[in-house]
């Protein structure tokens, strides 16, 4: 298969629900490998065609480089060709990033999600960062890059996807200015997908993939049928109360989602220090909200 055909194949597979992988830990702070593997399987079984690591959900800020490498290897191994695989960078220097891009390519990762170093301020530096990796492996942009950065990578077809984390206004402005330029992906909530689908976004993070497959499947069926009434009901009656729990706990969404995974017997609820893990009483508090929503099996 030619490179251009391969790029188009990958773009075509970035659609529907995406299983964002939560790196889970033991009480002692070690990586919970059985839980991580179970999360991958759960997402695929729930219908997610993309298994994805990301800087936030996958806790890359709190891992060593060696752990990031091993997590990436396990992602490819456990997915075993059943879904598209997306790896993610830490905020590395260019040399380390390129070494990681080569490792991902050799492992068989399909796409590398790129997060430039926090103190790389120039558009020129960020454009070079993305393009250098794209010479090795297909690339996904993430975040809310300046328009100058986006314009600077338009001529690189191997930069093929954009996972948007900015405001809704930023997302819509980008979709209007650069229609169909990348395979766009919404993060976070089903609510964002309901809004951005009208602008051509067909791929979305699916919080239900790991622990609530019945909700994941119901939302997918509704959004693909343009059944906005059902989508709105799921957002209003299930998603909004779930995400409303974030305000109660110090680690916000990470606390809530890990409690949900634990309550459904998927993984352990712990985060790695210096992040604070929920207490047993706090997990019970989450359960009181999730149970009447049908989010505990």
BELFENSUL-V929347 format. One record per backbone hydrogen bond with DSSP energy under -0.5 kcal/mol. NH is the residue of the N-H (numbers start at 1). CO is the residue of the C=O. E is the energy in kcal/mol with one decimal. If there is no record, write none. Layout:
# BELFENSUL-V929347
NH CO E
NH CO E
This chain:
# BELFENSUL-V929347
6 2 -2.3
7 3 -2.4
8 4 -2.0
9 5 -2.1
10 6 -2.3
11 7 -2.5
12 8 -2.1
13 9 -1.0
13 10 -0.9
14 10 -0.7
14 11 -1.0
15 13 -1.7
16 202 -3.8
18 204 -2.3
19 50 -2.8
20 18 -1.0
21 19 -0.5
21 52 -3.1
23 21 -0.7
23 57 -1.0
24 22 -0.6
25 270 -0.8
26 30 -2.7
29 26 -1.7
32 24 -2.9
33 31 -1.4
36 32 -2.3
37 33 -2.5
38 34 -2.1
39 35 -2.2
40 36 -1.8
41 37 -2.1
42 38 -2.9
43 39 -2.2
44 40 -1.9
45 41 -2.7
46 42 -1.9
47 44 -1.4
48 43 -2.5
49 17 -1.1
50 17 -0.7
51 84 -3.2
52 19 -2.5
52 50 -0.6
53 86 -2.8
58 54 -1.7
59 56 -1.7
60 55 -1.3
61 55 -0.8
62 59 -1.7
63 60 -1.4
68 64 -2.1
69 65 -2.3
70 66 -2.2
71 67 -2.9
72 68 -2.2
73 69 -2.1
74 70 -2.6
75 71 -2.1
76 72 -2.0
77 73 -2.6
78 74 -3.1
79 75 -2.2
80 76 -2.1
82 79 -2.3
84 49 -2.7
86 51 -2.1
87 111 -2.4
89 113 -1.7
92 90 -2.0
97 93 -2.4
98 94 -2.6
99 95 -1.9
100 96 -2.2
101 97 -2.5
102 98 -2.1
103 99 -2.0
104 100 -2.8
105 101 -2.4
106 102 -2.5
107 103 -2.1
108 104 -1.4
109 104 -2.5
110 85 -1.0
111 85 -1.7
112 138 -2.4
113 87 -3.3
113 111 -0.5
114 140 -3.0
115 113 -0.5
116 114 -0.5
120 117 -1.8
121 119 -1.0
126 122 -1.8
127 123 -2.7
128 124 -2.3
129 125 -1.8
130 126 -2.3
131 127 -2.5
132 128 -2.3
133 129 -1.4
134 130 -2.1
135 131 -1.1
136 133 -2.3
137 133 -2.4
139 158 -2.9
140 112 -2.6
141 161 -2.8
142 114 -0.7
143 163 -1.7
149 146 -0.7
150 146 -1.9
151 147 -2.8
152 148 -1.5
153 149 -0.8
153 150 -0.9
154 151 -0.9
156 153 -1.7
157 155 -0.7
159 156 -1.7
160 139 -1.7
160 158 -1.0
161 139 -1.3
162 183 -1.6
163 141 -3.0
164 162 -0.8
164 185 -2.3
165 143 -1.8
166 143 -0.8
171 167 -2.4
172 168 -2.6
173 169 -2.4
174 170 -2.4
175 171 -2.5
176 172 -2.1
177 173 -2.3
178 174 -2.7
179 176 -0.5
181 178 -1.6
183 160 -2.8
184 182 -1.2
185 162 -2.1
186 203 -2.4
187 164 -0.8
189 187 -1.3
193 189 -1.0
194 190 -2.2
195 191 -1.7
196 192 -3.0
197 193 -2.0
198 195 -0.7
199 196 -1.6
200 197 -2.0
201 196 -1.5
202 200 -0.5
203 184 -0.6
204 16 -2.0
205 186 -2.5
206 18 -2.6
207 205 -0.6
209 206 -1.7
212 208 -2.2
215 212 -0.8
216 212 -2.1
217 213 -2.5
218 214 -1.8
219 215 -2.7
220 216 -2.1
221 217 -2.5
222 218 -2.1
223 219 -3.1
224 220 -2.3
225 221 -1.2
226 223 -0.9
227 222 -3.1
228 226 -1.5
231 227 -2.0
232 228 -2.8
233 229 -2.0
234 230 -2.4
235 231 -2.4
236 232 -3.0
237 233 -3.1
238 234 -1.8
239 234 -2.6
240 235 -2.7
242 238 -1.9
243 239 -3.0
244 240 -2.0
245 241 -0.7
245 242 -1.1
246 243 -1.5
247 244 -0.8
248 245 -2.1
249 246 -1.3
252 249 -1.4
254 251 -1.5
255 252 -0.6
256 252 -2.0
257 253 -2.9
258 254 -1.6
259 255 -2.2
260 256 -2.3
261 257 -2.3
262 258 -2.2
263 259 -2.9
264 260 -1.2
265 262 -2.0
266 261 -2.7
267 261 -0.5
270 25 -0.6
275 272 -2.0
283 279 -2.1
284 280 -2.0
285 281 -1.6
286 282 -2.0
287 283 -2.4
288 284 -1.8
289 285 -0.8
289 286 -0.9
290 286 -2.5
291 287 -2.5
292 288 -0.5
293 289 -0.6
293 290 -0.6
294 291 -1.7
295 290 -2.3
